[in-house]
Amino acid sequence: MRWFKKLTQGLQKSSQKVTSSLSGLTRLFGKQKIDAASIEELEEALILSDLGVQVSADIAEQVKNHKWTDAVTPEALRQVLAEKLTEILEPVEKPLHLLDDKRLHVILLVGVNGSGKTTTAGKLAARFQAQGKKVMLAAADTFRAAAIEQLSGWGLRTDTRVISGERGGDAAALAFRAIDEALAENADILIIDTAGRLQNRSELMEELAKIIRVIKKQIPEAPHDSLIVLDGTVGQNAISQMKAFQDCADLTGMVITKLDGTAKGGIVVALAREFGLPVHMIGVGEAAEDLQDFTAREFAYALVGLDPENAEQQA
């Protein structure tokens, strides 16, 4: 329950955006049957909440067809929305599962500049170390000295060995060496942090593809997880980022960060509907424990400002 409180606080800006959009639907409230004009207003309100055009249209249609037992109230509408959002999000609610044997599990983190990859790598290391796993980190972001220093800081904080090289070095060669050393030391998990790259820079995307080829030469089934780290504050721009990285990185899942700093949390719903990839974790703060497994029901209710344990069944 402590996490739900943190999640609710983190999604407060997004929740306020959703609820304020809904509160203006005066035409809709007080009726048991919703007319076409009200549905159009609801759809517009949901689009403004960053849920995406298609999701907003689908939910508005479902609300229209909902069997209302009493007159529609703001609370009842939020309850129905929470349930509809939960239905959309549940298929992508999948925790990150590690190999259950003694093989090295390789996690590759990709994304644009500033999405939170390096911080996510450190938080994952802290999480797995706490589970008793032997973890190693690879600083394959060789463009930024600050990234190497930042990852080294997480290594010290979590007692995790960090494999790094010179600034400007070959990232693929660094990844190759990291896998060699992780295998030699019988590590359970290797987390590879890559450089942030804009989705429209083909040469940088090719470098990422090269890193993946090198990884597969040593461990054909790796990377076992190719995770895109998305900054929740970018809203709908996350869609184009997903499309670009999906083409070259064979993505297996998403981690969505910085949701506490944005009113655009509805983008998680749009991403779930558009791509159907697992949303493994979401971040709502700076501390390691602020990155947690994604839970569809809790997220949906927090997004509309309700508690799933206490919400009244008014709809």
Secondary structure, DSSP 8 states (H G I E B T S, - for coil): -HHHHHHHHHTHHHHHHHHHHHHT-TTTTT-SS--HHHHHHHHHHHHHTTS-HHHHHHHHHHHHHS--SS---HHHHHHHHHHHHHHHHGGGB------SSSS-EEEEEE-STTSSHHHHHHHHHHHHHHTT--EEEEEE--S-HHHHHHHHHHHHHHT-EEE---TT--HHHHHHHHHHHHHHTT-SEEEEEE----TT-HHHHHHHHHHHHHHHHHSTT--SEEEEEEEGGGTTHHHHHHHHHHHHH---EEEEE-GGG-S-TTHHHHHHHHH---EEEEE-SSSGGGEEE--HHHHHHHHTT--TTT-----
